[in-house]
Amino acid sequence: MSASGSTSTPATSSDAAHSPASATRSQAYRLQHARSARSHLRAIRIALNLLLVLALMYTITLIKGLLIPLVLAAFIGLALNPIVASGARLGLPRWLCASVLMLALIAGIGTGISALATPALGWFHEAPVAIRGFVPKLKSVLQPIEAASRATQSLVTGQTVRTPASSPATMAISMWDVVATTPKVLAAVLTVVLLVFFFLIYGDLLLRRLVESAPSFGVKRHAVAIVRSIQTEVSRYILTTTLINLMLGAVTAGMLWLYHMPDPLLWGAVAMLANFIPYVGAITTTTVLALVGLMNFNDAGPALLPALTFAGITAVEGNLVTPMIQGRRMRLSPIAILLWLLIWGWLWGVPGALLAVPMLTSCKLVAERVRGWRWFAQMVQR
């Protein structure tokens, strides 16, 4: 009995000695297994988020015919809503203020289009003749480059390279495409006008009912503060940007008139609309003005002077005027702007490029006030 008891005691002490080690090993195994499971879940979550983003991009591209008028009408409604609200505070009905404002807006845009339609159609029809007259002016610049290229190829290959005679390019302009797309354009314009009109009348009521659906009073108060601040700041941003671009177009038209450029009002309107696309719009307008100058002037100096002057005007506007008026808080990172332009230009084309910066600014203002999304506002801010 004593012998058996003496032999069982060391075994018990040995098990007690090994039990902490085995427990530590099992705990380490469980921790490693938990980390591996978390890493796999994180990878699955990232993959699902990427698939969700791709699905959203495909959906946005698929229904762009519906979303583009809706987004454009929303921004126009936000920009014009303070005017209608001011009339409502004076005791005027919202429908009356909205009707007068929309009629004035339609009359102004219609007058501008009718004034610019004739020179725009003239440039459209005279483009082949202007291009044929413009190409010989470039021969003096292109001939040395072509000669150097032929000499380099002959040194590399050991054979004389002959440039084949280039046949004149034919440019066929079919009016059937214009006639076929006119009903679609008119339908889109009518849709935007009706949406803006009803946004101005019932926009505040819709937002009020949306806020009333919040579950508690604290959430309702926070939602009201967010909605009102975003509405005020977005409308101020859109109105200020539109006024800045309008002044840029007026200054550009006056500068082109002083330089005796043809159709200064047309190119001023082009500069105003293109400036809604940062960087790309200024570069495009500068290139267009350089080409128009080369088509209408024989000397390179007077031909390129309007384009160089416009480049200086846009540099002052982009680096001094706009930051001083908009404030530092509304400034966006150039990298974020270019990436946003690339994405929305790829998804929606020219309308996406025009709406990209207002959408980015609105997303930044929303992200600043929503918990968990402030990192996005810090990423896109300059």
N, C-alpha and C positions, 0 to 999 in steps of 0.2 A: 504493500500500500504506500509505504514511504518512498519506495523507489519510483513508483508510477507518478506519485505527486511531485517528486523532484524533477522528473523528466518533463512534466507538463508545464512547469513554471517557466523554463527558458523559451518554450514555444510561444507561450502567451506574451512574454516580453518581446520576442522577435516580431510577432504580428503587430504589437503596439508600435514597434519601431518602424515597421514598413508601412503602416496605415497612413501616416501623414504624407509620405512620399507619393503613395498611390493616389491619395486625394488631391495632392498638388498637380500630379500628372493629369488626372481626369479634369480638374478645373482648367488647366492650361489647354487641354484638348477642346473643352467646351468653349473657351474664349476664342480659340483659333477658328473653331467651327462657326461661332457667331460672327466673327469678323469676315470670314469667307462668305457667309450668307448675306451680310450687309453689303459687301462689295458687289455680289451678284445682283442683289436688289437694286443697288445704285446704277449698275450698268443697264439693267432692264428698264429702270425709270428714264435714264438718258435716251435709250433707244426709242421708248414710247413717246417721249417728248419730241424727238426728231421726227418720228412718223406723224405726230400731231401737227407739227409745223409744216411739214410737206403737204399734209392733207389740207390744212388751212390755205396754203399758197395755191394749191390746185383749185380749191373752191373759190378763192378770190379771183383767180384768173377766169374760171368758168362762168362766173356770174358778174363779170366786170361791167357788162352792159346795164345791169341793174344798180350796181354799187357806185359807179362813177357819178351818175346824176344825183344819187342820194347824198353822197359825200359832198359834192359841189354845192348842192342846195343847202346842206347843213351849215357849211362854212359861210355862205352868203347870208343865210338867215341869222347866224351868230353875229355877223358884222353889222347887219341892219337892225337887229333887235333893240339896241339902245335908243335908236331914233324913234322907233314905234313905242317903246316904253316911256320915252319923254313925252310923247303926245298923249299917251294914256294917263300919265300923271297930271296932265293939264285938263283932263276930263273928256278927251276925245275918244271915240270908240276905236278899238284896235283894228277892226276891219277897215275903217275909213283911213286911218294912218297907213296901214299896209297897202291899201289900194292906191292911194296917192303916191306913195313911195315907189311901188312897183311900176305905175304908169310913168313916173318921171325917169326911173331907171331904164325902162324899155325904150322910151323916147330918146334918151341920151345915147344909149347903145345903138339904136337904129340910125340916129343921125350920124354917129361916127362911122358906122359900117357903110352907109350910103355915100359919105364923103370920101372914104378910102377905097370903095369898091372899084371905081373907075381906074385910078392909078395901079391898083393891085392887078386887075384884069389886063391892063396894058403891059405891065411887066410879065405877066403870065404868057401872053400871046407873043410878046417880042423877045422872049428868052432865047429861042434858037438863033435869031438874027444877032442878038447881043453877044451870044457865046461865040458865034462865028467871027464877029468883029473883035472879040476879046482875045481869041487864040493867037492871031498874028502878033499882038503886042507882047506876048510871052516868048516869042521865038528868040528875041535878043537875049533873054535870060536863060532859056532852055538850051540854046545851041551850044554854049561852052560846056554845059553839063553833059549833053549827049556826046560831044566830041571827046571829052575825057573818058566817058564810059566806053566808047568804041575803042579808044586807044588802050585802055586797060584790058579789054577783052581780047584785042589783037595781040598784046604782049603775053597774055596767059595761054591762048589757044594757038598762037602763031599764024592765024588766018585773019584776013581782012574782013571785018564785020560791016555789013551794009544794012542800013536801016530801011525797012520796007516803007514804001509810000503809004501814008495813012489816008484812008478814005474818010471823007467827011461824015461825021456822025449824024444819023437821021433821028429826029425827035418827033414822034407821032403823038399828038395830043388828041385824045378822044373825049368828046363831051358826054358820051353815054355814061361814063363812070360818075361824072358830076350829077347827071340827071337821075341816075339810079340811087345815089346816096343822099339826094336831097330830102326825100321823105323821112329817112332815118334821122338826119340832122334836125329837121323840123320837129319830129316827135321827141327827140332828146331835149331840144330847147323848150318845148312846151311842157315837158315833164319837170324840168328844172324850175321853170317859172311857177307852175302850180305848187310844187313842193315848197319853194321859198315863200309863196303867199300863205300857204296853210301853216308853215312853221312860224311865220310872224304872228299869225292870229292865235294859234292853239299851242305854240311851243311852251309857253309858261304853264299852261294848264296841264300839258302832258308831263312836264317835269314835276309839277306839284303832286300829281297823282302817283308818279313814280316814287317820290319821297314818302308819300303817305303809306305806301306798301311796306315800309321798313318796320321791323318787329317792335322796337322800343323807342321811347322819346329821345334818348341819348343818341341812338343811331340816326334818327330822323334829323336831329339838330346838326349832327356832324355831316350828314349827307347834304343838307341845305347849304351849309357853309362851303362844302366842296363844290357843289354845283354852281352856286352864285359866283364864287371866286374864279372858277374855271371859265364860266360864261363871260364874266367881265374881262378877264385877261386875254382870252382868245379873241373876243370881238375887238378889243383895243389893239391887239397885235395885227389882226387882219386889216383893220381900217388904217392903221399907221403904215403898214407895208404897202397897201394900195396907194395911199397918198404919196409916199416916197417914190414909188415907181411911176406915178403920174407926173410928179415933178421931174424925174429923170427923163421921161419921154418928152416933156415940154422943153427942157434944156437941150436935149439932143436935137429936137426939131429946130430950135432956134440956132444952134451951132451949125447944122447942115444948111440952113437958109443963108447964113452968113458966108459959108463956103461955096454957095451957088450949086449945091447938090440937087439933083432932081427929086421931086416928091419928098420933101423933108417931113411932112406930116405922116406919111406912110411909114418911113423908117423910124420916126419917133414913136409911133404906135408899136412897131415891132420891138424896139428897145424896151418899152414899158412892159409888154407882155413877156418878153424873154427874161426880164430881170426877176420874175417870180421863180425862175430856176437859178439858184446861186451858182456862180462860177461858170457853169456851162452856158447859161444865157448870155453873159457878158462876152465870153469868148466867141460864141456863135454870132452875136451882133457885130462884134469887131471884125470878124472875117467877112460877113456880108457887106459891111460898109467899105472894107478894103476892095472887095470885088466890084462893087458898084462904082467906086472911085476910079478903079482901073478901066472900067468900061466907058466912063464918061470923060476922062482926062487923058491927055497924051503923055504928059510928064509924070514920072513916078512920085515926085515930091508933092504936088497938089493932089494927086490921086490918093496917096496914103495919109495925108494930113487929117482928114475927117476921122479915119479909123483910129489914128494915134490920139487925137483929141478925145474921142469917146472912151478910149482905154484909160486916159487920165481922169475923166469925169467919173467913171465907174470905180476907179481906185479910191478917189476921194469919198464917193458915196458909200462904198463898202467898208472903209476903214475909219471914217470920221463921222459922217452924217448919221448913218444907220445905228452904229453903237451908241452915239450920243443921244439919239431920240428914243431908241428901244430900251436902252439900259443894259447893264452887264448881265442881269438875270435872264434876259431873253436871248443872249448870244449862245450859239450852238457850235460844237466842234466841227471843223471842216471835214475831218475824217468821217464823223457820223453823218454829216450832210451828204457827202459823196456816196457813202455806202447806202444811205436811204434813197438817194436819187437812182442809184444803180438797181436797187431791188424793185422800187415801184415803177421805174421806167421799163424794166424788163417785164413786170407783171401787166401794166396798163398802158405802156407806150407814152406818148406825149402828155395825155391827161394825167397819168400817174406822176410824171416828172413835175408838172405844174402844181399838183396837190401834195407832193412829197413833203416839202418843208412845213406847210401849215399842219399836216398830220403829225410830223415829228415834234413840232412845238406843242401841239395839243397833248400828245402822249407824254411829253416831258412835264407839262403842267399837271396832268393827272397823276403821274408817278411821284411827283413831289408830295402829294397829299394822301397817297395810299400806302399804308404800312406794308413793308415787304418789297416795294418797288422803287424805293428811293435810290437804289444803286443804279437803276436805269437813268434817272435824272442826272446823277453825278457822272455817268459815263458819257452822255451826249452833251453835257454842258461844257462850254469852252473855259 
